[in-house]
Amino acid sequence: MKTSMTGNLKIKQLGNSDMYITPVGFGSWAIGGTGWQFAWGDQNDDQSIAAIHRALELGVNWIDTAAVYGLGHSEEIVARAMASWPGPRPYVFTKCGLRWDSKGQVARVLTRASIRKECEDSLRRLRVDAIDLYQIHWPIEGPGKIDEGWSAMAELQREGKVRWIGVSNFNVVQMRRAQAIAPITSLQPRYSLIHREVESEILPFCNWQEIGVIAYSPMGSGLLTGAMTRERIANLPEDDWRKNDPDFNEPKLSEHLGLVERLRRIAQRHHTTPGAVAIAWTLQNRAVTAAIVGARKPGQVGDMLAAAALRLAESEIQDIDLDSQLTA
């Protein structure tokens, strides 16, 4: 994995691609808004665009989104932000394989026809000629379905509609199956202090195979930011998926909030936030190329750059590891 610098940020080559990306990228899940199965509640589009612009001002050079986020709305907001951004266009990563019905319920679909239609729809919404990184959002059990989906992705790459192709939430067996058809540029797994499942097999495999890793939810979907309290969780809108998620409810909630307080003590030494420490911890894994950090307002973007610049001492990493293992 090659590294370089852009501005004050060290950048890394993403897998086998020609893209060098900043340690953190702008995550666009939440800004999709309400009205679908995994929504974060209603959002202010102008604030979302301002948050994207703030991230780009601070040097972030890639945005991650997906067709399903807000049922296309997130991609449209990303396009609006790029259209009004005066600087160089950032890399845009999006995903396919999750289709929705009239009620906003989501299902996994990896047929060739479905992926090709999704790609055309994303190109239109994003207003780009080619998608920089196109990713299968979730695998489907059954090797034939993965084969068909990944073959369609490789076909889109050959046609120039997408520049590089990756996967998200795949395990080692599924990645090996895809590799037999076409190279994988990157994997996007969930990885944070409260979700370390990928450490034992998946991250070592990616490191060995030189597959880029873009970690999502490094702050546990907001739980590790330091701003999340019991009261705030209790007052989340009913259409925020986190309200009923096990991580945000007992018995896990007390353990997670305890971990946040331990992160807060380390953050105070570095004059930063628990969220920045949580992201920096994720980035210290040698297999991780970069992390996706979501924001819905410009004021929330600061943690992104704080984490990118933060270097934790080995003793701090060991303390954090021990604390997170105790809460697992």
C-alpha positions in Angstrom: 0.0 0.0 0.0 1.6 3.3 -1.1 1.3 6.5 0.8 1.7 10.2 -0.1 0.5 13.6 1.2 -2.1 16.0 0.1 -2.2 19.3 2.1 -1.8 18.3 5.8 -3.3 14.8 5.3 -1.4 11.6 4.6 -3.1 9.7 1.8 -3.0 6.0 0.9 -3.5 4.1 -2.3 -6.9 2.3 -2.2 -6.2 -1.4 -3.0 -5.3 -2.0 -6.7 -6.8 1.4 -7.8 -5.0 4.6 -8.9 -6.9 6.5 -6.2 -5.0 7.9 -3.2 -7.6 8.7 -0.5 -7.5 10.7 2.8 -7.7 8.7 6.1 -11.3 9.8 6.5 -14.1 10.2 4.0 -17.5 11.9 4.2 -20.2 9.3 5.0 -23.6 10.1 3.4 -25.9 7.5 5.1 -27.6 9.8 7.5 -28.2 12.7 5.1 -30.4 10.4 3.0 -33.2 11.6 5.3 -36.4 9.8 6.4 -38.9 7.5 4.7 -37.0 4.2 4.5 -36.1 1.2 6.6 -32.7 2.3 7.9 -33.3 6.1 8.1 -31.7 8.4 10.7 -34.8 10.7 10.8 -35.6 13.8 8.9 -32.5 15.9 7.8 -31.9 19.4 6.5 -30.5 19.2 3.0 -28.9 22.7 3.1 -27.1 21.7 6.3 -26.0 18.4 4.7 -24.5 20.2 1.7 -22.8 22.7 4.0 -21.3 19.7 5.9 -20.0 18.1 2.7 -18.4 21.5 1.7 -16.8 21.8 5.1 -15.2 18.4 4.9 -13.9 19.2 1.4 -12.5 22.5 2.7 -10.6 20.6 5.3 -9.0 18.4 2.7 -11.2 15.3 2.6 -11.1 14.0 -1.0 -13.8 11.3 -1.1 -17.5 10.8 -0.4 -19.2 7.5 0.3 -22.9 7.1 -0.4 -25.3 4.4 -1.7 -28.4 4.2 -3.8 -30.5 3.0 -0.9 -29.6 5.9 1.4 -32.8 7.8 1.4 -34.0 5.8 -1.6 -31.7 7.8 -3.9 -31.9 11.1 -2.0 -28.4 10.9 -0.5 -26.9 10.6 -4.0 -28.9 13.6 -5.1 -27.6 15.6 -2.2 -24.0 14.6 -3.0 -24.5 15.7 -6.6 -25.9 19.1 -5.4 -22.9 19.5 -3.1 -20.4 18.7 -5.9 -22.2 21.1 -8.4 -21.8 24.0 -6.0 -18.3 23.1 -4.8 -15.7 25.4 -6.5 -12.7 23.1 -5.9 -11.6 19.8 -7.4 -14.2 17.2 -7.6 -13.8 14.6 -4.8 -13.9 10.9 -5.5 -17.4 9.5 -5.3 -18.0 6.0 -4.0 -21.5 4.4 -4.1 -23.1 1.0 -3.7 -25.7 -1.3 -5.3 -27.5 -4.5 -4.5 -30.2 -3.1 -2.1 -33.6 -2.5 -3.7 -36.6 -1.0 -2.0 -40.4 -1.3 -2.3 -43.1 1.4 -2.1 -43.0 1.3 1.7 -39.2 1.8 1.9 -38.5 -1.8 2.9 -35.2 -3.0 1.6 -34.2 -6.4 0.0 -30.9 -7.7 -1.4 -30.9 -8.2 -5.2 -27.8 -9.1 -7.2 -29.1 -10.0 -10.6 -27.3 -8.7 -13.6 -30.3 -6.7 -14.8 -30.9 -5.1 -11.4 -27.2 -4.0 -10.9 -27.1 -2.5 -14.4 -30.2 -0.5 -13.8 -29.0 0.6 -10.4 -25.7 1.8 -12.0 -27.6 3.9 -14.6 -29.8 5.4 -11.9 -26.8 6.3 -9.7 -24.9 7.8 -12.7 -28.0 10.0 -13.4 -28.5 11.0 -9.7 -24.8 11.7 -9.1 -24.5 13.5 -12.5 -21.2 11.9 -13.3 -20.0 10.0 -16.4 -18.4 7.2 -14.3 -18.5 6.1 -10.7 -15.1 6.1 -9.1 -15.8 3.1 -6.8 -18.9 0.9 -7.2 -19.5 -1.6 -4.4 -21.9 -4.4 -3.8 -23.6 -3.3 -0.6 -24.4 -6.8 0.9 -23.8 -10.3 -0.3 -26.6 -12.9 -0.8 -26.2 -16.5 0.4 -25.7 -18.8 -2.5 -22.6 -18.7 -4.7 -24.5 -18.4 -7.9 -26.0 -15.1 -6.8 -22.6 -13.6 -5.9 -21.2 -14.9 -9.2 -23.9 -13.1 -11.2 -23.6 -9.9 -9.2 -19.8 -9.7 -9.4 -19.8 -10.6 -13.0 -22.1 -7.7 -13.7 -19.8 -5.4 -11.7 -16.8 -6.5 -13.8 -18.8 -5.9 -17.0 -19.6 -2.3 -15.9 -16.0 -1.7 -15.2 -14.9 -2.9 -18.6 -17.5 -0.6 -20.2 -16.1 2.4 -18.3 -19.3 3.1 -16.4 -17.4 2.5 -13.1 -13.7 2.9 -12.6 -13.1 0.4 -9.8 -15.2 -2.2 -8.1 -15.4 -3.3 -4.5 -17.6 -5.2 -2.0 -19.1 -4.4 1.4 -19.9 -6.8 4.3 -18.4 -9.8 2.5 -16.6 -12.6 4.4 -13.4 -14.3 3.3 -15.2 -17.2 1.5 -17.3 -14.7 -0.5 -14.3 -12.5 -1.4 -12.4 -15.5 -2.6 -15.4 -16.4 -4.8 -15.5 -12.9 -6.3 -11.7 -12.8 -6.8 -12.0 -15.8 -9.1 -14.1 -13.6 -11.4 -12.4 -10.2 -11.2 -10.1 -8.4 -8.8 -11.5 -6.7 -5.7 -10.3 -3.2 -5.2 -11.8 -2.7 -1.7 -13.9 -4.1 1.1 -16.1 -2.0 3.3 -16.7 -3.7 6.6 -18.3 -2.5 9.9 -15.4 -1.9 12.2 -15.2 -0.1 15.5 -14.3 -0.6 19.2 -17.8 -2.1 19.8 -17.7 -4.2 16.6 -14.4 -6.0 16.2 -15.6 -9.1 14.4 -13.6 -8.6 11.3 -10.2 -8.6 13.1 -9.7 -12.3 13.3 -10.0 -13.4 9.6 -11.3 -10.6 7.3 -8.8 -7.8 8.0 -5.7 -10.1 7.8 -7.0 -11.6 4.5 -7.4 -8.1 3.0 -4.0 -7.1 4.2 -2.5 -10.3 2.6 -4.4 -9.8 -0.6 -3.7 -6.1 -0.8 -7.5 -5.3 -0.8 -8.2 -1.8 0.4 -10.3 -1.5 3.5 -12.8 1.3 4.1 -14.2 0.9 7.6 -17.7 2.1 8.2 -19.3 3.2 11.5 -16.0 3.7 13.3 -17.9 5.7 16.0 -20.5 3.1 16.4 -23.2 5.1 14.5 -22.7 8.0 16.8 -22.6 5.9 20.1 -18.8 6.6 20.6 -18.9 10.4 19.8 -19.2 11.4 23.4 -22.3 13.4 22.6 -24.7 10.4 22.9 -26.5 10.2 26.3 -29.4 8.0 27.6 -31.7 11.0 27.4 -30.7 11.7 23.8 -31.2 8.1 22.8 -34.6 8.1 24.5 -35.6 11.2 22.5 -34.5 9.9 19.1 -37.3 10.1 16.6 -39.3 7.0 15.9 -38.0 6.8 12.3 -34.3 6.7 13.5 -33.2 3.1 13.1 -30.9 3.4 16.1 -33.8 3.8 18.6 -34.4 0.0 18.5 -30.9 -1.2 17.8 -29.4 -3.5 20.5 -26.2 -1.3 20.8 -28.4 1.6 21.9 -30.4 -0.4 24.4 -29.6 -2.4 27.6 -27.8 -4.5 28.5 -25.2 -3.2 26.0 -25.8 0.5 26.4 -24.3 0.8 29.9 -21.2 -1.0 28.7 -20.8 1.2 25.7 -21.3 4.4 27.6 -18.7 3.2 30.1 -16.2 2.7 27.2 -17.0 6.3 26.0 -16.0 7.7 29.4 -12.6 5.9 29.2 -12.2 7.3 25.7 -13.0 10.7 27.1 -10.0 10.5 29.5 -7.6 9.7 26.6 -9.3 12.5 24.5 -8.6 15.0 27.2 -4.9 14.3 27.0 -5.0 15.1 23.3 -7.4 18.0 23.6 -9.9 16.3 21.3 -13.2 14.2 21.6 -14.0 10.6 22.3 -15.2 10.2 18.8 -11.8 11.3 17.3 -10.1 8.8 19.6 -12.5 6.0 18.4 -11.8 6.8 14.8 -8.0 7.1 15.3 -8.1 3.7 17.0 -9.8 2.2 13.9 -7.2 3.8 11.6 -4.2 2.4 13.5 -5.0 -1.1 12.2 -2.5 -1.7 9.4 -5.1 -3.4 7.2 -7.4 -0.3 7.3 -6.9 2.2 4.4 -9.4 4.8 5.6 -12.6 5.2 7.6 -16.0 6.6 6.7 -17.2 9.4 9.1 -20.8 10.7 8.8 -21.8 14.3 9.5 -25.1 16.1 9.1 -24.0 19.6 10.0 -20.8 21.6 9.4 -20.0 21.7 13.1 -19.8 17.9 13.2 -17.0 17.7 10.7 -14.2 18.6 13.1 -13.8 15.1 14.5 -13.0 13.9 11.0 -9.8 15.9 10.7 -8.9 15.6 14.4 -8.9 11.8 14.0 -6.9 11.9 10.8 -4.1 13.8 12.6 -4.3 12.0 16.0 -1.5 9.5 16.8 -2.3 7.4 19.8 0.5 6.1 22.0 1.0 2.3 22.1 0.1 2.3 25.8 -3.2 4.2 24.9 -4.0 1.6 22.2 -3.4 -1.2 24.7 -5.6 0.5 27.3 -8.4 1.0 24.7 -8.1 -2.6 23.5 -8.4 -3.9 27.0 -11.4 -1.7 27.7 -13.2 -2.6 24.5 -12.6 -6.4 25.1 -14.1 -6.1 28.5 -17.3 -4.6 27.0 -17.5 -7.2 24.2 
